[in-house]
Amino acid sequence: MKTLYASAFVLFITLSFAVNTISAQETENKIIATFKGVTEMEYFKFVDDKNATILFYDLDENIELSLYDDEFIGKKFEITWIKKEIELIDEEGNFTGEKQMVKSITAIKEQK
């Protein structure tokens, strides 16, 4: 009987570790695209080689590059990004309780 409990315990621990590892991973995506500027809604607009538009919500706080500078419009970048969930805010700055998935830049490098 002890063997049965020990086996069940080991199985439980193994499954718990596997589930935590899978849920903690964020998928990083990479793309090369041309910067087109900042939209009216404050998204960073890029267009890839297939003429698809990609809008990014924000930049990682460790990125020193400021895409608010017009000097980067028309330049091509290699972008690493993730999807993350944000809570929406109303016109008065209060949280609405609604959530939305957005794209967030984690690394960016200008292509020469």
All heavy atoms as an XYZ file, in Angstrom:
916
protein
N       0.817     -1.193      0.000
C       0.000      0.000      0.000
C       0.863      1.260      0.000
O       0.507      2.227     -0.648
C      -0.926     -0.043      1.229
C      -2.026      0.945      1.163
S      -3.136      0.506     -0.175
C      -4.527      1.428      0.251
N       1.990      1.221      0.734
C       2.895      2.373      0.744
C       3.414      2.657     -0.658
O       3.558      3.809     -1.047
C       4.083      2.118      1.670
C       3.818      2.385      3.103
C       5.109      2.242      3.873
C       4.941      2.660      5.302
N       6.187      2.526      6.049
N       3.687      1.601     -1.408
C       4.197      1.765     -2.771
C       3.169      2.469     -3.643
O       3.515      3.328     -4.447
C       4.547      0.388     -3.376
O       5.421     -0.291     -2.495
C       5.211      0.533     -4.711
N       1.907      2.132     -3.479
C       0.841      2.765     -4.241
C       0.745      4.255     -3.923
O       0.676      5.095     -4.829
C      -0.502      2.088     -3.955
C      -1.706      2.636     -4.712
C      -1.501      2.485     -6.210
C      -2.971      1.948     -4.265
N       0.790      4.616     -2.642
C       0.758      6.024     -2.247
C       1.997      6.768     -2.749
O       1.900      7.893     -3.233
C       0.649      6.173     -0.726
C      -0.710      5.855     -0.186
C      -0.886      4.931      0.833
C      -1.838      6.491     -0.686
C      -2.133      4.634      1.332
C      -3.093      6.204     -0.191
C      -3.245      5.264      0.815
O      -4.485      4.996      1.301
N       3.141      6.149     -2.637
C       4.381      6.779     -3.103
C       4.335      6.999     -4.606
O       4.725      8.064     -5.104
C       5.587      5.929     -2.719
N       3.854      6.031     -5.349
C       3.748      6.165     -6.805
C       2.770      7.273     -7.183
O       3.033      8.076     -8.082
C       3.290      4.846     -7.430
O       4.244      3.837     -7.202
N       1.639      7.314     -6.508
C       0.641      8.355     -6.778
C       1.206      9.742     -6.464
O       0.992     10.701     -7.212
C      -0.624      8.092     -5.969
N       1.934      9.856     -5.370
C       2.532     11.128     -4.978
C       3.546     11.595     -6.024
O       3.538     12.756     -6.448
C       3.195     10.996     -3.597
C       3.828     12.257     -3.120
C       3.048     13.328     -2.677
C       5.209     12.407     -3.120
C       3.622     14.506     -2.237
C       5.792     13.584     -2.688
C       5.005     14.631     -2.249
N       4.423     10.693     -6.474
C       5.431     11.033     -7.485
C       4.744     11.434     -8.787
O       5.132     12.416     -9.430
C       6.408      9.853     -7.706
C       7.287     10.087     -8.915
C       7.247      9.632     -6.457
N       3.711     10.722     -9.179
C       2.971     11.054    -10.395
C       2.328     12.438    -10.278
O       2.385     13.245    -11.207
C       1.901      9.997    -10.663
C       1.060     10.198    -11.924
C       1.952     10.183    -13.156
C      -0.009      9.137    -12.017
N       1.726     12.738     -9.140
C       1.106     14.039     -8.909
C       2.129     15.173     -9.014
O       1.889     16.184     -9.672
C       0.421     14.062     -7.539
C      -0.139     15.395     -7.185
C      -1.317     15.855     -7.762
C       0.501     16.222     -6.284
C      -1.839     17.093     -7.448
C      -0.013     17.461     -5.957
C      -1.184     17.895     -6.547
N       3.276     15.012     -8.379
C       4.338     16.033     -8.418
C       4.826     16.232     -9.850
O       5.005     17.362    -10.314
C       5.506     15.655     -7.480
C       5.044     15.626     -6.033
C       6.691     16.578     -7.663
C       4.568     16.955     -5.495
N       5.030     15.140    -10.562
C       5.508     15.222    -11.948
C       4.508     15.970    -12.824
O       4.890     16.846    -13.601
C       5.745     13.805    -12.505
O       6.660     13.121    -11.644
C       6.325     13.856    -13.903
N       3.226     15.646    -12.711
C       2.203     16.329    -13.505
C       2.092     17.807    -13.139
O       1.939     18.656    -14.006
C       0.854     15.633    -13.342
C       0.721     14.281    -14.024
C      -0.615     13.647    -13.668
C       0.865     14.406    -15.519
N       2.173     18.113    -11.868
C       2.099     19.511    -11.424
C       3.240     20.323    -12.010
O       3.052     21.442    -12.484
C       2.153     19.605     -9.908
O       1.030     19.006     -9.342
N       4.436     19.769    -11.999
C       5.599     20.464    -12.556
C       5.425     20.680    -14.046
O       5.695     21.751    -14.569
C       6.881     19.677    -12.261
C       8.108     20.330    -12.808
C       8.663     21.442    -12.182
C       8.699     19.856    -13.961
C       9.779     22.053    -12.693
C       9.820     20.466    -14.480
C      10.364     21.563    -13.848
N       4.948     19.676    -14.763
C       4.769     19.781    -16.208
C       3.745     20.848    -16.558
O       3.955     21.650    -17.469
C       4.359     18.431    -16.789
N       2.635     20.919    -15.848
C       1.597     21.915    -16.118
C       2.119     23.321    -15.838
O       1.899     24.237    -16.614
C       0.331     21.615    -15.285
C      -0.646     22.773    -15.351
C      -0.319     20.339    -15.782
N       2.828     23.517    -14.733
C       3.381     24.836    -14.414
C       4.391     25.275    -15.452
O       4.448     26.440    -15.809
C       4.027     24.829    -13.026
C       2.993     24.798    -11.926
O       1.865     25.200    -12.139
N       3.381     24.305    -10.763
N       5.207     24.383    -15.946
C       6.208     24.730    -16.943
C       5.551     25.162    -18.239
O       5.924     26.162    -18.833
C       7.142     23.526    -17.211
O       7.734     23.133    -15.984
C       8.219     23.878    -18.204
N       4.529     24.451    -18.662
C       3.858     24.782    -19.915
C       3.141     26.123    -19.806
O       3.254     26.964    -20.680
C       2.863     23.669    -20.299
C       3.643     22.405    -20.690
C       1.958     24.107    -21.435
C       2.797     21.172    -20.821
N       2.431     26.389    -18.732
C       1.677     27.630    -18.610
C       2.574     28.845    -18.394
O       2.182     29.954    -18.702
C       0.663     27.526    -17.470
O       1.329     27.364    -16.255
N       3.778     28.659    -17.894
C       4.663     29.784    -17.634
C       5.424     30.228    -18.885
O       5.975     31.310    -18.916
C       5.665     29.427    -16.536
N       5.450     29.397    -19.910
C       6.199     29.737    -21.110
C       5.415     30.716    -21.965
O       4.219     30.568    -22.163
C       6.497     28.478    -21.923
C       7.433     27.524    -21.242
C       7.606     26.245    -22.052
O       6.896     25.992    -23.001
N       8.556     25.447    -21.644
N       6.109     31.737    -22.486
C       5.505     32.659    -23.433
C       6.174     32.418    -24.780
O       7.392     32.274    -24.849
C       5.729     34.104    -23.004
C       4.961     34.485    -21.778
C       5.164     35.941    -21.418
O       6.206     36.505    -21.780
O       4.281     36.494    -20.775
N       5.392     32.370    -25.816
C       5.930     32.147    -27.136
C       6.462     33.455    -27.691
O       5.727     34.432    -27.793
C       4.836     31.600    -28.069
O       4.286     30.430    -27.480
C       5.394     31.279    -29.422
N       7.750     33.447    -28.021
C       8.331     34.619    -28.661
C       8.199     34.465    -30.168
O       8.404     33.388    -30.712
C       9.805     34.770    -28.281
C      10.013     35.306    -26.899
C      11.443     35.750    -26.661
O      12.352     35.313    -27.387
O      11.643     36.545    -25.741
N       7.842     35.537    -30.811
C       7.691     35.562    -32.263
C       8.716     36.528    -32.825
O       9.060     37.514    -32.171
C       6.280     36.030    -32.631
C       5.219     35.166    -31.998
O       4.971     34.078    -32.446
N       4.606     35.656    -30.926
N       9.167     36.277    -34.047
C      10.121     37.182    -34.705
C       9.578     37.553    -36.073
O       8.952     36.743    -36.746
C      11.480     36.521    -34.844
C      12.178     36.353    -33.519
C      13.625     35.968    -33.707
C      14.244     35.865    -32.324
N      15.632     36.089    -32.314
N       9.844     38.787    -36.439
C       9.415     39.284    -37.742
C      10.366     40.398    -38.174
O      10.950     41.092    -37.332
C       7.960     39.798    -37.678
C       7.443     40.070    -39.083
C       7.834     41.005    -36.795
C       5.956     40.286    -39.152
N      10.510     40.563    -39.475
C      11.242     41.705    -40.023
C      10.210     42.561    -40.738
O       9.468     42.070    -41.589
C      12.364     41.256    -40.976
C      13.414     40.474    -40.182
C      12.974     42.460    -41.685
C      14.548     39.908    -41.000
N      10.144     43.837    -40.347
C       9.116     44.722    -40.896
C       9.609     46.160    -40.912
O      10.562     46.515    -40.217
C       7.836     44.605    -40.074
N       8.925     46.980    -41.698
C       9.251     48.400    -41.845
C       8.343     49.224    -40.946
O       7.121     49.042    -40.946
C       9.087     48.832    -43.313
O       9.911     47.997    -44.132
C       9.488     50.285    -43.508
N       8.946     50.145    -40.203
C       8.190     51.003    -39.293
C       7.460     52.084    -40.078
O       8.050     52.780    -40.900
C       9.132     51.636    -38.269
C       8.450     52.494    -37.254
C       7.422     52.001    -36.481
C       8.840     53.806    -37.064
C       6.785     52.792    -35.527
C       8.223     54.609    -36.121
C       7.199     54.102    -35.352
N       6.157     52.244    -39.821
C       5.335     53.229    -40.524
C       4.898     54.386    -39.640
O       4.299     55.333    -40.139
C       4.097     52.550    -41.123
C       4.442     51.523    -42.189
C       5.148     52.173    -43.359
C       5.449     51.189    -44.460
N       6.077     51.808    -45.614
N       5.171     54.312    -38.339
C       4.813     55.401    -37.449
C       3.912     54.952    -36.311
O       3.643     53.765    -36.143
N       3.438     55.926    -35.557
C       2.556     55.672    -34.420
C       1.135     56.037    -34.844
O       0.901     57.112    -35.381
C       2.989     56.501    -33.195
C       2.090     56.229    -32.011
C       4.441     56.216    -32.836
N       0.188     55.138    -34.566
C      -1.208     55.385    -34.954
C      -1.869     56.366    -33.988
O      -1.309     56.707    -32.946
C      -2.014     54.063    -34.963
O      -2.128     53.592    -33.618
C      -1.364     53.023    -35.845
N      -3.087     56.779    -34.328
C      -3.847     57.676    -33.449
C      -4.124     57.044    -32.090
O      -4.251     57.729    -31.092
C      -5.169     58.061    -34.106
C      -5.008     58.980    -35.287
C      -6.347     59.330    -35.917
O      -7.413     59.092    -35.304
O      -6.332     59.849    -37.043
N      -4.212     55.719    -32.043
C      -4.472     54.994    -30.796
C      -3.178     54.641    -30.065
O      -3.199     53.851    -29.129
C      -5.262     53.717    -31.090
C      -6.629     53.973    -31.702
S      -7.777     54.800    -30.589
C      -8.014     53.535    -29.388
N      -2.041     55.217    -30.505
C      -0.738     55.033    -29.863
C      -0.144     53.638    -30.052
O       0.675     53.183    -29.255
C      -0.785     55.374    -28.364
C      -1.129     56.820    -28.084
C       0.006     57.783    -28.395
O       1.166     57.471    -28.099
O      -0.277     58.861    -28.951
N      -0.545     52.926    -31.112
C       0.073     51.651    -31.459
C       1.236     51.922    -32.412
O       1.198     52.869    -33.195
C      -0.928     50.721    -32.142
C      -1.900     50.068    -31.197
C      -3.058     50.714    -30.790
C      -1.667     48.790    -30.715
C      -3.956     50.110    -29.931
C      -2.552     48.174    -29.851
C      -3.694     48.844    -29.462
O      -4.572     48.247    -28.606
N       2.261     51.064    -32.348
C       3.395     51.167    -33.262
C       3.061     50.341    -34.497
O       2.849     49.132    -34.407
C       4.674     50.664    -32.598
C       5.012     51.424    -31.354
C       4.870     50.845    -30.106
C       5.453     52.733    -31.417
C       5.171     51.542    -28.950
C       5.752     53.453    -30.267
C       5.610     52.855    -29.030
N       3.029     50.996    -35.655
C       2.591     50.344    -36.888
C       3.797     49.915    -37.723
O       4.677     50.722    -38.029
C       1.714     51.295    -37.710
C       1.199     50.707    -38.994
C       0.314     51.699    -39.719
C      -0.195     51.141    -41.029
N      -1.064     52.112    -41.712
N       3.799     48.620    -38.100
C       4.838     48.062    -38.958
C       4.162     47.354    -40.120
O       3.034     46.874    -39.998
C       5.693     47.050    -38.187
C       6.626     47.666    -37.188
C       6.183     48.016    -35.923
C       7.951     47.900    -37.513
C       7.041     48.577    -34.997
C       8.825     48.465    -36.593
C       8.366     48.802    -35.335
N       4.867     47.261    -41.256
C       4.385     46.525    -42.421
C       5.488     45.563    -42.839
O       6.645     45.968    -42.998
C       4.021     47.484    -43.578
C       3.628     46.706    -44.820
C       2.900     48.424    -43.161
N       5.122     44.269    -43.013
C       6.124     43.274    -43.400
C       6.262     43.198    -44.916
O       5.616     43.945    -45.652
C       5.822     41.910    -42.773
C       4.583     41.250    -43.342
O       3.993     41.759    -44.316
O       4.185     40.205    -42.793
N       7.097     42.265    -45.404
C       7.362     42.128    -46.845
C       6.150     41.664    -47.631
O       6.093     41.819    -48.845
C       8.533     41.164    -47.064
C       9.848     41.748    -46.548
O       9.947     42.989    -46.435
O      10.773     40.958    -46.264
N       5.171     41.068    -46.953
C       3.949     40.605    -47.609
C       2.859     41.673    -47.561
O       1.698     41.404    -47.830
C       3.456     39.324    -46.953
C       4.430     38.176    -47.106
C       3.954     36.968    -46.360
C       5.016     35.877    -46.426
N       4.686     34.748    -45.572
N       3.227     42.879    -47.146
C       2.344     44.028    -47.035
C       1.272     43.855    -45.952
O       0.207     44.471    -46.015
C       1.708     44.376    -48.380
C       1.440     45.858    -48.503
O       2.108     46.681    -47.885
N       0.456     46.209    -49.311
N       1.553     42.995    -44.963
C       0.644     42.821    -43.829
C       0.993     43.839    -42.748
O       2.167     44.052    -42.430
C       0.756     41.406    -43.269
N      -0.014     44.473    -42.189
C       0.175     45.463    -41.134
C       0.158     44.774    -39.777
O      -0.721     43.966    -39.502
C      -0.931     46.528    -41.180
O      -0.867     47.193    -42.449
C      -0.771     47.545    -40.068
N       1.157     45.104    -38.941
C       1.245     44.571    -37.585
C       1.262     45.761    -36.632
O       2.064     46.674    -36.794
C       2.516     43.720    -37.379
C       2.579     42.598    -38.422
C       2.547     43.117    -35.991
C       3.562     42.860    -39.490
N       0.362     45.749    -35.647
C       0.299     46.821    -34.654
C       0.790     46.295    -33.314
O       0.320     45.258    -32.843
C      -1.135     47.333    -34.511
C      -1.766     47.935    -35.765
C      -3.217     48.291    -35.500
C      -0.985     49.146    -36.237
N       1.719     47.026    -32.705
C       2.261     46.652    -31.401
C       1.792     47.654    -30.360
O       1.849     48.862    -30.562
C       3.787     46.601    -31.445
C       4.304     45.509    -32.346
C       4.738     45.794    -33.630
C       4.347     44.195    -31.911
C       5.203     44.790    -34.457
C       4.811     43.190    -32.728
C       5.240     43.479    -34.011
N       1.381     47.117    -29.225
C       0.841     47.925    -28.137
C       1.923     48.710    -27.402
O       1.741     49.883    -27.078
C       0.091     47.013    -27.161
C      -0.457     47.703    -25.950
C      -1.592     48.501    -26.034
C       0.155     47.555    -24.708
C      -2.112     49.137    -24.926
C      -0.362     48.196    -23.587
C      -1.484     48.981    -23.699
O      -1.986     49.609    -22.595
N       3.060     48.044    -27.112
C       4.109     48.715    -26.348
C       5.467     48.067    -26.577
O       5.595     47.089    -27.319
C       3.787     48.725    -24.853
C       3.707     47.331    -24.244
O       3.882     46.333    -24.963
O       3.478     47.240    -23.027
N       6.480     48.668    -25.948
C       7.861     48.179    -25.973
C       8.253     47.769    -24.565
O       7.820     48.388    -23.594
C       8.822     49.290    -26.417
C       8.673     49.834    -27.825
C       9.279     51.219    -27.907
C       9.357     48.915    -28.802
N       9.095     46.754    -24.472
C       9.641     46.358    -23.177
C      10.366     47.549    -22.559
O      10.991     48.348    -23.263
C      10.608     45.185    -23.368
C      11.108     44.634    -22.064
O      10.459     43.739    -21.499
O      12.175     45.106    -21.610
N      10.301     47.675    -21.249
C      10.909     48.826    -20.552
C      12.431     48.881    -20.692
O      13.030     49.931    -20.493
C      10.521     48.813    -19.081
C      11.003     47.586    -18.342
C      10.464     47.509    -16.931
O       9.332     47.930    -16.686
O      11.202     47.013    -16.075
N      13.077     47.776    -21.056
C      14.536     47.752    -21.204
C      15.011     48.194    -22.583
O      16.207     48.320    -22.809
C      15.074     46.349    -20.903
C      14.833     45.961    -19.462
O      14.909     46.791    -18.562
N      14.508     44.706    -19.238
N      14.090     48.440    -23.502
C      14.450     48.896    -24.848
C      14.700     50.395    -24.809
O      13.849     51.168    -24.366
C      13.337     48.542    -25.856
C      13.205     47.029    -25.958
C      13.645     49.166    -27.207
C      12.069     46.570    -26.840
N      15.873     50.796    -25.285
C      16.252     52.215    -25.250
C      15.801     52.975    -26.487
O      15.776     54.195    -26.486
C      17.768     52.333    -25.078
C      18.240     51.801    -23.729
C      19.737     51.920    -23.542
O      20.390     52.641    -24.311
O      20.246     51.284    -22.615
N      15.435     52.285    -27.538
C      15.007     52.893    -28.786
C      13.633     53.544    -28.599
O      12.735     52.934    -28.024
C      14.924     51.796    -29.862
C      14.548     52.231    -31.248
C      15.765     52.809    -31.942
C      14.018     51.051    -32.027
N      13.463     54.777    -29.066
C      12.170     55.449    -28.964
C      11.534     55.526    -30.344
O      12.008     56.262    -31.215
C      12.331     56.858    -28.394
O      11.083     57.525    -28.429
N      10.466     54.780    -30.544
C       9.785     54.792    -31.834
C       8.902     56.023    -32.022
O       8.261     56.177    -33.043
C       8.962     53.514    -32.000
C       9.785     52.232    -32.158
C       8.861     51.013    -32.229
C      10.672     52.297    -33.382
N       8.877     56.903    -31.038
C       8.137     58.155    -31.187
C       8.921     59.165    -32.025
O       8.386     60.184    -32.439
C       7.788     58.753    -29.819
C       6.768     57.925    -29.074
C       7.147     57.076    -28.055
C       5.421     57.983    -29.409
C       6.206     56.304    -27.370
C       4.471     57.219    -28.750
C       4.879     56.381    -27.727
O       3.945     55.614    -27.063
N      10.202     58.887    -32.279
C      11.030     59.753    -33.117
C      10.733     59.469    -34.588
O      10.772     58.319    -35.024
C      12.521     59.526    -32.851
C      12.926     59.895    -31.435
O      12.209     60.704    -30.814
O      13.950     59.375    -30.960
N      10.453     60.521    -35.363
C      10.125     60.361    -36.781
C      11.298     59.828    -37.601
O      11.096     59.332    -38.705
C       9.659     61.697    -37.367
C       8.286     62.104    -36.867
O       7.547     61.224    -36.367
O       7.952     63.301    -36.973
N      12.511     59.888    -37.076
C      13.686     59.438    -37.826
C      13.652     57.948    -38.144
O      14.339     57.486    -39.050
C      14.975     59.758    -37.064
C      15.129     58.955    -35.774
C      16.382     59.317    -34.998
O      16.279     60.250    -34.178
O      17.414     58.667    -35.225
N      12.844     57.166    -37.446
C      12.787     55.724    -37.666
C      11.707     55.308    -38.667
O      11.654     54.153    -39.072
C      12.571     54.991    -36.340
C      13.732     55.137    -35.404
C      13.585     55.816    -34.209
C      14.972     54.612    -35.722
C      14.651     55.957    -33.338
C      16.047     54.751    -34.865
C      15.885     55.429    -33.674
N      10.855     56.237    -39.079
C       9.811     55.920    -40.053
C      10.478     55.536    -41.374
O      11.364     56.218    -41.865
C       8.841     57.102    -40.240
C       8.063     57.345    -38.941
C       7.886     56.861    -41.403
C       7.154     58.548    -38.968
N      10.027     54.414    -41.937
C      10.577     53.920    -43.193
C      11.763     52.988    -43.033
O      12.238     52.417    -44.008
N      12.253     52.803    -41.811
C      13.389     51.912    -41.572
C      12.892     50.514    -41.242
O      11.823     50.335    -40.671
C      14.275     52.454    -40.460
C      14.917     53.763    -40.852
C      16.017     54.149    -39.936
C      16.631     55.439    -40.475
N      17.775     55.856    -39.747
N      13.711     49.520    -41.597
C      13.368     48.120    -41.394
C      13.985     47.622    -40.095
O      15.128     47.942    -39.782
C      13.879     47.297    -42.581
C      13.316     45.904    -42.643
C      13.766     45.200    -43.907
C      12.809     45.563    -45.011
N      12.920     44.669    -46.173
N      13.207     46.835    -39.342
C      13.640     46.324    -38.042
C      13.384     44.821    -37.934
O      12.430     44.304    -38.510
C      12.861     47.016    -36.907
C      13.186     48.465    -36.750
C      12.459     49.422    -37.431
C      14.217     48.870    -35.916
C      12.743     50.765    -37.280
C      14.512     50.214    -35.751
C      13.776     51.166    -36.441
N      14.239     44.153    -37.144
C      13.983     42.790    -36.717
C      13.335     42.903    -35.346
O      13.916     43.485    -34.428
C      15.273     41.983    -36.625
C      15.058     40.567    -36.141
C      16.344     39.788    -36.018
O      17.313     40.083    -36.737
O      16.385     38.885    -35.161
N      12.137     42.355    -35.215
C      11.339     42.539    -34.005
C      11.061     41.184    -33.363
O      10.625     40.244    -34.030
C       9.996     43.216    -34.344
C      10.250     44.556    -35.044
C       9.142     43.388    -33.103
C       9.052     45.081    -35.794
N      11.294     41.101    -32.060
C      10.884     39.947    -31.274
C       9.726     40.413    -30.407
O       9.811     41.464    -29.768
C      12.046     39.444    -30.395
O      13.174     39.169    -31.225
C      11.655     38.197    -29.627
N       8.635     39.634    -30.400
C       7.441     40.068    -29.674
C       6.693     38.886    -29.078
O       6.895     37.745    -29.473
C       6.517     40.881    -30.573
C       6.028     40.156    -31.787
C       6.687     40.018    -32.979
C       4.797     39.457    -31.934
N       5.936     39.281    -33.853
C       4.764     38.919    -33.239
C       3.715     39.232    -31.093
C       3.697     38.176    -33.718
C       2.649     38.495    -31.558
C       2.642     37.980    -32.872
N       5.846     39.225    -28.108
C       4.987     38.244    -27.449
C       3.565     38.787    -27.419
O       3.343     39.981    -27.604
C       5.444     37.946    -26.000
C       5.429     39.226    -25.152
C       6.793     37.257    -25.972
C       5.627     39.009    -23.670
N       2.620     37.902    -27.166
C       1.249     38.332    -26.903
C       1.079     38.395    -25.394
O       1.576     37.541    -24.668
C       0.249     37.336    -27.478
C       0.080     37.443    -28.961
C      -1.051     36.556    -29.430
C      -1.244     36.712    -30.914
N      -2.355     35.868    -31.390
N       0.392     39.437    -24.935
C       0.098     39.542    -23.511
C      -1.295     40.116    -23.334
O      -1.847     40.739    -24.239
C       1.144     40.390    -22.792
C       1.121     41.867    -23.116
C       2.179     42.606    -22.313
C       2.123     44.095    -22.563
N       3.143     44.811    -21.812
N      -1.842     39.882    -22.160
C      -3.187     40.341    -21.848
C      -3.111     41.623    -21.031
O      -2.350     41.709    -20.069
C      -3.919     39.256    -21.062
C      -5.384     39.521    -20.881
C      -6.091     38.353    -20.222
O      -5.822     38.117    -19.022
O      -6.872     37.677    -20.893
N      -3.900     42.628    -21.441
C      -3.953     43.885    -20.694
C      -5.396     44.132    -20.254
O      -6.335     43.598    -20.837
C      -3.452     45.079    -21.533
C      -4.319     45.273    -22.778
C      -1.991     44.921    -21.877
C      -4.119     46.609    -23.460
N      -5.556     44.956    -19.228
C      -6.884     45.360    -18.780
C      -7.201     46.716    -19.393
O      -6.382     47.637    -19.360
C      -6.941     45.430    -17.255
C      -8.344     45.578    -16.738
C      -8.456     45.410    -15.235
O      -7.475     44.974    -14.602
O      -9.519     45.730    -14.698
N      -8.378     46.830    -19.966
C      -8.777     48.063    -20.645
C      -9.167     49.157    -19.648
O      -9.639     48.882    -18.552
C      -9.939     47.776    -21.590
C      -9.641     46.780    -22.710
C     -10.878     46.555    -23.559
C      -8.483     47.244    -23.568
N      -8.974     50.404    -20.092
C      -9.258     51.587    -19.275
C     -10.278     52.448    -20.017
O     -10.198     52.613    -21.229
C      -7.960     52.396    -19.026
C      -6.956     51.526    -18.284
C      -8.243     53.674    -18.278
C      -5.593     52.163    -18.137
N     -11.230     53.027    -19.287
C     -12.222     53.896    -19.914
C     -11.675     55.315    -20.078
O     -10.526     55.592    -19.773
C     -13.544     53.881    -19.138
C     -13.424     54.430    -17.726
O     -12.411     55.091    -17.410
O     -14.350     54.198    -16.923
N     -12.542     56.231    -20.571
C     -12.130     57.614    -20.843
C     -11.657     58.356    -19.598
O     -10.861     59.283    -19.677
C     -13.290     58.403    -21.479
C     -13.718     57.916    -22.838
C     -14.690     56.741    -22.754
O     -15.430     56.617    -21.760
O     -14.686     55.936    -23.698
N     -12.153     57.950    -18.419
C     -11.773     58.621    -17.178
C     -10.531     58.011    -16.528
O     -10.111     58.460    -15.463
C     -12.945     58.590    -16.186
C     -14.064     59.534    -16.556
C     -15.377     58.796    -16.755
O     -15.568     57.749    -16.128
O     -16.192     59.283    -17.549
N      -9.973     56.975    -17.158
C      -8.773     56.345    -16.606
C      -9.047     55.235    -15.617
O      -8.143     54.780    -14.927
N     -10.286     54.781    -15.538
C     -10.647     53.694    -14.622
C     -10.615     52.359    -15.361
O     -10.991     52.281    -16.539
C     -12.053     53.917    -14.054
C     -12.137     55.205    -13.270
O     -11.236     55.548    -12.515
N     -13.219     55.945    -13.463
N     -10.201     51.303    -14.668
C     -10.186     49.978    -15.260
C     -11.611     49.501    -15.470
O     -12.462     49.643    -14.601
C      -9.417     48.988    -14.377
C      -7.936     49.264    -14.353
C      -7.343     49.850    -13.252
C      -7.145     48.935    -15.441
C      -5.974     50.106    -13.220
C      -5.787     49.190    -15.438
C      -5.202     49.772    -14.327
N     -11.875     48.907    -16.639
C     -13.228     48.469    -16.988
C     -13.499     47.023    -16.581
O     -14.652     46.609    -16.571
C     -13.446     48.570    -18.507
O     -12.538     47.671    -19.170
C     -13.237     49.988    -19.003
N     -12.463     46.264    -16.296
C     -12.624     44.846    -16.005
C     -12.528     43.997    -17.260
O     -12.428     42.781    -17.196
N     -12.548     44.639    -18.418
C     -12.398     43.923    -19.684
C     -10.922     43.734    -19.979
O     -10.099     44.582    -19.650
C     -13.044     44.707    -20.831
C     -14.536     44.863    -20.714
C     -15.091     45.683    -21.858
O     -14.829     45.310    -23.018
O     -15.745     46.694    -21.577
N     -10.601     42.614    -20.627
C      -9.212     42.326    -20.963
C      -9.083     42.145    -22.464
O     -10.051     41.800    -23.138
C      -8.743     41.088    -20.218
C      -8.779     41.321    -18.723
C      -8.096     40.256    -17.963
C      -8.208     40.640    -16.485
N      -7.187     40.145    -15.689
N      -7.878     42.410    -22.960
C      -7.616     42.307    -24.388
C      -6.208     41.758    -24.605
O      -5.289     42.106    -23.864
C      -7.746     43.687    -25.033
C      -7.474     43.716    -26.501
C      -7.624     45.121    -27.078
O      -7.989     46.069    -26.385
N      -7.321     45.257    -28.350
N      -6.034     40.917    -25.619
C      -4.718     40.410    -25.989
C      -4.074     41.408    -26.948
O      -4.718     41.873    -27.895
C      -4.828     39.040    -26.665
C      -5.270     37.935    -25.728
S      -4.167     37.644    -24.333
C      -2.779     36.900    -25.127
N      -2.801     41.752    -26.677
C      -2.069     42.688    -27.520
C      -0.685     42.129    -27.814
O      -0.218     41.211    -27.140
C      -1.933     44.080    -26.850
C      -3.282     44.738    -26.685
C      -1.202     43.985    -25.535
N      -0.032     42.714    -28.803
C       1.341     42.346    -29.137
C       2.278     43.343    -28.462
O       2.064     44.548    -28.524
C       1.540     42.368    -30.644
C       0.743     41.314    -31.368
C       0.931     41.427    -32.874
C       0.169     40.351    -33.569
N      -1.048     40.799    -34.182
N       3.336     42.816    -27.847
C       4.295     43.645    -27.120
C       5.708     43.332    -27.617
O       6.108     42.162    -27.664
C       4.184     43.356    -25.623
O       5.123     44.111    -24.901
N       6.466     44.356    -27.965
C       7.824     44.180    -28.469
C       8.764     43.930    -27.291
O       8.831     44.729    -26.365
C       8.283     45.412    -29.274
C       7.385     45.605    -30.495
C       9.749     45.280    -29.685
C       7.651     46.882    -31.276
N       9.497     42.810    -27.345
C      10.461     42.483    -26.291
C      11.893     42.808    -26.705
O      12.744     42.999    -25.848
C      10.366     40.998    -25.913
O      10.592     40.194    -27.065
C       9.012     40.677    -25.311
N      12.153     42.858    -28.012
C      13.473     43.234    -28.515
C      13.300     43.770    -29.931
O      12.431     43.322    -30.682
C      14.411     42.029    -28.533
N      14.131     44.750    -30.275
C      14.053     45.342    -31.601
C      15.453     45.763    -32.039
O      16.217     46.314    -31.249
C      13.063     46.538    -31.622
C      12.871     47.062    -33.046
C      13.473     47.625    -30.667
C      11.685     48.001    -33.196
N      15.771     45.465    -33.309
C      17.093     45.796    -33.837
C      16.926     46.278    -35.257
O      16.268     45.625    -36.080
C      17.998     44.558    -33.777
C      19.407     44.800    -34.232
C      20.300     43.610    -33.950
C      20.003     42.499    -34.907
N      20.952     41.387    -34.852
N      17.539     47.436    -35.565
C      17.451     47.983    -36.908
C      18.241     47.121    -37.881
O      19.344     46.681    -37.592
C      17.967     49.423    -36.928
C      17.783     50.109    -38.255
C      18.225     51.562    -38.265
O      18.528     52.107    -37.191
O      18.263     52.139    -39.366
N      17.658     46.875    -39.046
C      18.315     46.121    -40.113
C      19.084     47.084    -40.997
O      18.588     48.150    -41.331
C      17.286     45.361    -40.959
C      16.552     44.286    -40.209
C      17.435     43.096    -39.939
O      17.823     42.408    -40.859
N      17.747     42.865    -38.700
N      20.257     46.693    -41.375
C      21.075     47.555    -42.271
C      20.862     47.191    -43.701
O      20.583     46.135    -44.090
C      22.562     47.405    -41.927
C      22.872     47.755    -40.482
C      22.792     49.222    -40.260
C      23.015     49.514    -38.787
N      23.134     50.846    -38.447
